[in-house]
Amino acid sequence: MINIKSIILAILFLYFISVIVVYFYQRKLLYYPLSPPTFTKDISGDGLIHKFETISFDTSDNLNLKGWYHFKSLEKKTILFFHGNASNLDNRIYKLNLLGNLDVNFLIIAWRGYSGNPGKPSEEGLYQDSLGALKWLNRKGISNEKIILYGESLGTAVATEIGQNKKFAGIILESPFTSMIEMGKKFYPIFPVKLLLKDKYETKNKIKNIKFPILIMHGKKDKLVPFNMGNELYNLANEPKFKYFTEKDGHMMEFDVGLKDEINNFLESLE
């Protein structure tokens, strides 16, 4: 005879164990650093067509991190690029090739724990990484007013965090999400995500604090971050705001002529 009470208790026990596992391993589920690239003085990554130098910068918690820097002139604006939660800098070479054709300087940093950098990623840690890169640019004579923040996926939350209540030249958000809480509810609906989540990345609550031009780009076929999240953030954003919403793109948008022209038009609007 089936003991219903025992079955219920077993289910509750398994659920409780699952909650504990998710809580303690949640950052393993959120951050996906892959094998590191080789940082060298003269970068020769597969397919990289522009000249980038490897730079190092320090964070407020004493980590020394690396990134790739493409410099043209102090007179030009500088894109500070924050990548998403997966892979490494090598996986962004196709983006660097396109952005390197624009009339700007360019710095892409690798997060702590990514691309061979020391440390373990966390929300607060990534904020410290971004501020360390920003200070490095400032010391090179590039003021915030000459910097365009660029966030890709998870990086959009970081760009929004450091951009709020400050004055930058502009901000570009590629495939942004409203908050990690809402993303967690999408993928783990059976768990009390709001209570369990350590890294909340609440862009939705911060985007109204951006008081300079913003471009939001999102593909309607994005199966990871729902398109409606990007659309919601666009509706919440202050003017001047611009959007590039495509029918064909998924989460990692196609860096084609259309996207390049959209970014270039946005840069020209900042002059």
FENLIN-V792315 format. One record per residue. SS is DSSP state (A for helix, B for strand, O for the rest). NEAR is the number of other ideal C-beta (glycine too) atoms within 10 Angstrom. Layout:
# FENLIN-V792315
<<SS | NEAR> <SS | NEAR>>
This chain:
# FENLIN-V792315
<<O | 3> <O | 6> <O | 9> <A | 8> <A | 8> <A | 9> <A | 10> <A | 10> <A | 11> <A | 11> <A | 10> <A | 10> <A | 10> <A | 10> <A | 12> <A | 10> <A | 10> <A | 13> <A | 15> <A | 11> <A | 10> <A | 19> <A | 14> <A | 10> <A | 10> <A | 19> <A | 14> <A | 9> <A | 12> <A | 20> <O | 21> <B | 14> <O | 19> <O | 12> <O | 9> <O | 16> <O | 21> <O | 11> <O | 17> <O | 10> <O | 6> <B | 8> <O | 21> <O | 8> <O | 15> <O | 7> <O | 9> <O | 17> <O | 10> <O | 15> <O | 12> <O | 22> <B | 13> <B | 16> <B | 18> <B | 12> <B | 21> <B | 13> <O | 21> <O | 11> <O | 12> <O | 9> <O | 17> <B | 12> <B | 25> <B | 20> <B | 26> <B | 25> <B | 22> <B | 19> <O | 16> <O | 15> <O | 10> <O | 12> <O | 7> <O | 16> <O | 22> <B | 23> <B | 23> <B | 26> <B | 26> <B | 25> <O | 26> <O | 22> <O | 20> <B | 16> <O | 16> <O | 19> <A | 28> <A | 18> <A | 15> <A | 21> <A | 20> <A | 13> <A | 20> <A | 23> <A | 14> <A | 16> <A | 20> <O | 19> <O | 12> <O | 17> <O | 11> <O | 21> <B | 24> <B | 24> <B | 24> <B | 25> <B | 28> <O | 24> <O | 28> <O | 23> <O | 21> <O | 26> <O | 26> <O | 16> <O | 24> <O | 12> <O | 18> <O | 11> <O | 21> <O | 17> <A | 20> <A | 11> <A | 19> <A | 26> <A | 17> <A | 20> <A | 28> <A | 23> <A | 16> <A | 21> <A | 25> <A | 21> <A | 14> <A | 20> <A | 20> <A | 13> <A | 9> <O | 14> <O | 8> <O | 20> <O | 13> <A | 17> <A | 11> <A | 19> <B | 26> <B | 27> <B | 29> <B | 25> <B | 27> <B | 25> <O | 22> <A | 27> <A | 25> <A | 31> <A | 27> <A | 23> <A | 27> <A | 27> <A | 21> <A | 21> <A | 26> <O | 16> <O | 9> <O | 15> <O | 11> <O | 23> <O | 20> <B | 22> <B | 27> <B | 25> <B | 30> <B | 29> <O | 26> <O | 27> <O | 26> <O | 22> <O | 19> <A | 22> <A | 19> <A | 20> <A | 21> <A | 22> <A | 16> <A | 14> <A | 10> <O | 16> <O | 8> <O | 10> <O | 18> <O | 13> <A | 20> <A | 12> <A | 9> <A | 16> <O | 22> <O | 12> <O | 19> <O | 17> <O | 24> <O | 16> <A | 27> <A | 19> <A | 13> <O | 18> <A | 26> <A | 11> <A | 13> <O | 25> <O | 13> <O | 18> <O | 21> <B | 25> <B | 25> <B | 24> <B | 24> <B | 28> <B | 23> <O | 15> <O | 12> <O | 21> <O | 9> <O | 16> <O | 23> <O | 17> <A | 19> <A | 12> <A | 22> <A | 26> <A | 15> <A | 19> <A | 25> <A | 20> <A | 11> <A | 16> <O | 21> <O | 13> <O | 7> <O | 13> <B | 17> <B | 19> <B | 17> <B | 21> <B | 14> <B | 19> <O | 8> <O | 11> <O | 22> <O | 15> <O | 17> <O | 20> <O | 21> <O | 13> <O | 17> <O | 12> <A | 9> <A | 14> <A | 19> <A | 14> <A | 11> <A | 17> <A | 24> <A | 14> <A | 12> <A | 20> <A | 21> <A | 9> <A | 12> <O | 15> <O | 6>>
